[in-house]
Amino acid sequence: MGHKFSLVLSREITDEESALLEKAGFNGAVFGKDTLPTDAGVPVTKVDFDDTVTPSLAEAIETALEAVKQVPDLSVPGLNVPAVPKAAAGAEGTDDADVVAGEVVTDAAAAE
């Protein structure tokens, strides 16, 4: 089971920027169009992750947030982590500190 989470970027990104993000750590991420959670009139890019390589969810999120810093004038106003079923939370290789259920960060400063 991978570490699943989504980032909402502060704006729509270009193909060149998505390539830069992939090179910086967004390997296997799925990019899609969305709107800003706090303002449906603002188009943004949503990135869905299913990271099966990084040892912990926290490390996977940190890697993604660091990659965003590689693109000028781009930030992360939203982070969504789906709830982890209780049975999976106690599974081998899952640390309680890695279990985050439905947390949403809407302040870009908090995401850094």
C-alpha positions in Angstrom: 0.0 0.0 0.0 1.4 3.4 -1.0 1.2 6.7 0.8 -1.8 8.5 -0.8 -2.3 12.3 -0.6 -3.2 15.2 -2.8 -1.7 18.7 -3.1 -3.6 21.7 -4.5 -1.2 24.0 -6.1 -1.8 27.8 -6.1 -2.3 28.1 -9.8 -2.4 26.1 -13.0 1.0 25.0 -14.1 2.6 24.7 -17.5 3.9 21.5 -19.1 7.4 22.7 -18.5 6.6 23.2 -14.8 5.1 19.8 -14.5 8.2 18.3 -16.0 10.3 20.2 -13.5 8.2 18.9 -10.6 8.4 15.3 -11.9 12.2 15.7 -12.0 12.2 17.2 -8.5 10.3 14.4 -6.9 6.7 14.1 -8.3 7.5 10.8 -9.9 4.3 9.0 -10.8 2.1 11.8 -9.7 -1.1 12.5 -11.5 -1.8 16.1 -12.5 -5.3 17.4 -13.0 -7.3 20.6 -13.3 -9.2 21.9 -10.3 -10.3 25.1 -8.6 -9.0 26.7 -5.4 -10.9 25.2 -2.4 -11.5 28.7 -1.0 -12.4 30.3 -4.3 -14.0 28.2 -7.0 -13.3 30.9 -9.6 -9.5 30.4 -9.4 -8.2 27.6 -11.6 -5.4 25.5 -10.1 -3.6 22.2 -10.6 -4.3 19.3 -8.3 -1.7 16.6 -7.9 -2.6 13.1 -6.7 0.2 10.9 -5.2 0.3 7.2 -4.5 3.9 6.9 -3.3 5.1 3.3 -2.9 8.8 4.2 -2.5 9.2 6.7 0.4 9.3 5.0 3.8 6.7 7.2 5.5 3.8 9.4 4.6 5.5 12.4 6.3 8.6 12.0 4.2 6.5 11.6 1.0 4.6 14.9 1.8 7.9 16.7 2.7 9.5 15.6 -0.5 6.5 16.9 -2.5 6.5 20.2 -0.7 10.2 20.7 -1.3 9.7 19.9 -5.0 7.1 22.7 -5.2 9.8 25.2 -4.1 11.6 24.5 -7.3 9.0 26.4 -9.3 9.0 30.2 -8.9 5.7 31.8 -7.6 4.1 28.4 -6.8 2.8 27.4 -3.4 0.6 24.8 -1.8 -2.7 26.2 -0.4 -4.2 22.7 0.1 -3.2 19.3 1.3 -5.6 16.4 1.5 -4.7 13.0 3.1 -7.5 10.4 3.0 -8.4 8.6 6.2 -6.5 5.4 6.8 -8.7 2.5 7.8 -8.0 1.4 11.4 -6.9 -2.1 10.4 -4.3 -0.6 8.0 -3.1 1.8 10.7 -1.8 -1.2 12.8 -0.3 -3.0 9.8 3.3 -3.9 9.7 5.5 -1.0 8.6 3.0 1.6 9.6 4.1 4.0 12.3 1.2 5.7 14.3 3.0 9.1 13.5 2.4 8.4 9.8 -1.3 8.1 10.1 -3.1 11.3 9.2 -6.8 11.3 8.6 -8.4 13.8 6.3 -6.2 16.7 7.3 -6.5 19.8 5.1 -3.9 22.6 5.3 -5.3 25.8 3.7 -2.5 28.1 4.7 0.6 28.1 2.4 2.8 29.0 5.3 1.6 26.0 7.3 2.4 23.7 4.4 6.0 24.8 4.4 
